[in-house]
């Protein structure tokens, strides 16, 4: 079964990301049925400090216990949905920092984006797509862009419009197709080979 991690990118108090991610998970699971498993991955539960590894993740596995715990979780997935707000035209530092902690765990896997903000977090997602390319991730085209004006009551109570259901279904279909295709092509990571 394909395993997809839905990463809640914001760690702010009173954030909207957890509600958005739960909505995505429920729609995705119902749409995909028994073909995939969707799990929430809450960055707030990992409390990753600003990157504190002396060696870049592309060169060696992290040594810190929090890095190893994060790597073990992320490495179990076949693909990802990143749920992000937009702060000053970018994704929150919590999300980019969490991405920077790892390298091999991301590579060769597809990633999709669900953004929420005044303009649907489209600028934040553009920057995340550039980061994904550097990590050899396959960022898929469909994006769900949720507007704080139209999909949230008083900017806080999440009430997604019906049109987004079809968008989520399309995103899930493409993400799973890529996960299946890349799963057959993805070589074992250097870390996995070294452990055998």
C-alpha positions, 0 to 999 in steps of 0.5 A: 500500500502506498503511504502518504505523509500529510505534513502540517507546515505551521507550528503557530498557536491557533494555526489553521493548518491542522484543520486543513490537513485533517480535511485533506486526509479525510477527503483523500482517504475516502477517494483513494479507498484501500489503495493508499494510507494517508497520515498526518505529520505535525511539525509541532510534535517534533519541535525541531530547532533551527538546523543544528547539524554540522554536516549537510544532510546530502553528505551524511545522516544527522547525528542529533536524536531529533534529526534521527527521529524526523528522518525515520518518520519521513523515510517511511513515506512514498510521497507527501502532501505539504500543507502550508500557509504563506508568511511574507510570500514564503512558507513558514520557517518551521517547514523549510527548516524541517525540509533542510534537515533531510536529503535522501529521505525526500529524493525520488518521491512525489510531493503535492501542495495545499496552500492557504492564505490571502492568495492561496499561498501560491508564492510560498508554494513556488518557493517550495517547488524550487526547494523540491527540485534541489532535493530530487523530488517530483513536485506534481502540478495540481495545487489546492489554493485556499483563500482566507477570504473565501474558504475561512469565516472571519479568516479563522473558521475553515469552511472550504468551498465545494469546488475544492473537493474535485481539486483534492481528488485530482491532486490525490490521483496524480500524487498516487500515480507518481508515487506508484511509478517512482516507487518502482524506479527509486533506488535504495538510499545510501543509508539503506544500503549501508545498513545491510 
